Amino acid sequence: MYDLIHRFAPSSPAGRTAVAIVASLVGVPAAVLGLLMVLGGGGLAGLAFLFVGLATLAVAGTLTLGVVRQANAAPDATPLTAPRTDNDGGNRPGRRRRRSRRFGAATRRAT
């Protein structure tokens, strides 16, 4: 089922998340309605609603699991943790480091 869903799902994580949200918004009411119809004696129509709701929730769960796996498999170096160069806030000439009295962290002061 995983391969089948991901063959037709959007390739971006945001698109997969949006499809999963819409699928869950459709699947939960359909499953609840189907369960109520089955318990109330709705017969075949209740089973159809229940099946559609559960299948839609399975698709939403698979898409969400795929997004989580993709996020966990992402490399550790993100734009926020990548090495910094002198041009993006490193040690610039004309600036020196001093210790902050309040937090004990290094701060910069223009000279």
One Martini backbone bead per residue (centre of mass of N, CA, C, O) as a GRO file, in nm:
protein
  111
    1MET     BB    1   0.056   0.064  -0.018
    2TYR     BB    2   0.291   0.260  -0.008
    3ASP     BB    3   0.361   0.259  -0.314
    4LEU     BB    4   0.082   0.340  -0.422
    5ILE     BB    5   0.056   0.615  -0.280
    6HIS     BB    6   0.347   0.736  -0.372
    7ARG     BB    7   0.280   0.742  -0.679
    8PHE     BB    8   0.030   0.973  -0.643
    9ALA     BB    9   0.172   1.156  -0.469
   10PRO     BB   10   0.319   1.411  -0.373
   11SER     BB   11   0.662   1.505  -0.342
   12SER     BB   12   0.605   1.698  -0.128
   13PRO     BB   13   0.559   1.741   0.206
   14ALA     BB   14   0.333   1.955   0.190
   15GLY     BB   15   0.145   1.798  -0.002
   16ARG     BB   16   0.115   1.545   0.175
   17THR     BB   17  -0.001   1.688   0.419
   18ALA     BB   18  -0.252   1.806   0.280
   19VAL     BB   19  -0.371   1.535   0.193
   20ALA     BB   20  -0.388   1.415   0.481
   21ILE     BB   21  -0.582   1.623   0.595
   22VAL     BB   22  -0.814   1.582   0.396
   23ALA     BB   23  -0.846   1.277   0.445
   24SER     BB   24  -0.917   1.305   0.748
   25LEU     BB   25  -1.165   1.498   0.708
   26VAL     BB   26  -1.318   1.264   0.553
   27GLY     BB   27  -1.273   0.993   0.719
   28VAL     BB   28  -1.399   1.042   0.997
   29PRO     BB   29  -1.698   1.095   0.922
   30ALA     BB   30  -1.735   0.838   0.754
   31ALA     BB   31  -1.672   0.634   0.982
   32VAL     BB   32  -1.884   0.728   1.184
   33LEU     BB   33  -2.130   0.699   1.002
   34GLY     BB   34  -2.087   0.398   0.939
   35LEU     BB   35  -2.102   0.299   1.231
   36LEU     BB   36  -2.387   0.407   1.290
   37MET     BB   37  -2.526   0.250   1.059
   38VAL     BB   38  -2.449  -0.034   1.150
   39LEU     BB   39  -2.571  -0.012   1.442
   40GLY     BB   40  -2.867   0.089   1.315
   41GLY     BB   41  -2.922  -0.089   1.039
   42GLY     BB   42  -2.793  -0.002   0.740
   43GLY     BB   43  -2.590  -0.202   0.628
   44LEU     BB   44  -2.442  -0.159   0.328
   45ALA     BB   45  -2.407   0.148   0.355
   46GLY     BB   46  -2.245   0.140   0.621
   47LEU     BB   47  -2.010  -0.031   0.511
   48ALA     BB   48  -1.924   0.169   0.293
   49PHE     BB   49  -1.858   0.406   0.476
   50LEU     BB   50  -1.657   0.257   0.655
   51PHE     BB   51  -1.458   0.178   0.432
   52VAL     BB   52  -1.395   0.462   0.324
   53GLY     BB   53  -1.297   0.582   0.591
   54LEU     BB   54  -1.066   0.375   0.649
   55ALA     BB   55  -0.911   0.416   0.383
   56THR     BB   56  -0.859   0.719   0.418
   57LEU     BB   57  -0.703   0.688   0.688
   58ALA     BB   58  -0.477   0.511   0.571
   59VAL     BB   59  -0.370   0.720   0.374
   60ALA     BB   60  -0.306   0.940   0.583
   61GLY     BB   61  -0.108   0.769   0.753
   62THR     BB   62   0.095   0.705   0.526
   63LEU     BB   63   0.167   0.997   0.456
   64THR     BB   64   0.265   1.079   0.737
   65LEU     BB   65   0.485   0.862   0.762
   66GLY     BB   66   0.648   0.960   0.514
   67VAL     BB   67   0.717   1.242   0.625
   68VAL     BB   68   0.862   1.145   0.880
   69ARG     BB   69   1.079   0.975   0.738
   70GLN     BB   70   1.195   1.208   0.568
   71ALA     BB   71   1.276   1.386   0.811
   72ASN     BB   72   1.465   1.169   0.950
   73ALA     BB   73   1.653   1.138   0.677
   74ALA     BB   74   1.766   1.395   0.700
   75PRO     BB   75   2.007   1.594   0.718
   76ASP     BB   76   2.175   1.772   0.967
   77ALA     BB   77   2.240   1.994   0.755
   78THR     BB   78   2.120   2.296   0.784
   79PRO     BB   79   2.097   2.629   0.738
   80LEU     BB   80   2.133   2.669   1.061
   81THR     BB   81   2.396   2.444   1.088
   82ALA     BB   82   2.584   2.553   0.906
   83PRO     BB   83   2.861   2.672   0.820
   84ARG     BB   84   3.024   2.968   0.876
   85THR     BB   85   3.110   3.269   0.743
   86ASP     BB   86   3.235   3.588   0.721
   87ASN     BB   87   2.967   3.705   0.569
   88ASP     BB   88   2.749   3.571   0.807
   89GLY     BB   89   2.879   3.652   1.115
   90GLY     BB   90   3.149   3.637   1.176
   91ASN     BB   91   3.465   3.743   1.210
   92ARG     BB   92   3.508   4.072   1.200
   93PRO     BB   93   3.656   4.339   1.122
   94GLY     BB   94   3.638   4.564   1.400
   95ARG     BB   95   3.569   4.326   1.595
   96ARG     BB   96   3.496   4.229   1.931
   97ARG     BB   97   3.508   4.027   2.202
   98ARG     BB   98   3.276   3.992   2.479
   99ARG     BB   99   3.157   3.963   2.791
  100SER     BB  100   2.871   3.906   2.942
  101ARG     BB  101   2.740   3.991   3.249
  102ARG     BB  102   2.463   3.839   3.251
  103PHE     BB  103   2.522   3.544   3.075
  104GLY     BB  104   2.830   3.475   2.970
  105ALA     BB  105   2.828   3.555   2.681
  106ALA     BB  106   2.924   3.619   2.372
  107THR     BB  107   2.981   3.942   2.246
  108ARG     BB  108   2.945   4.231   2.037
  109ARG     BB  109   3.172   4.511   1.963
  110ALA     BB  110   3.227   4.804   1.838
  111THR     BB  111   3.542   4.989   1.739
   0.00000   0.00000   0.00000
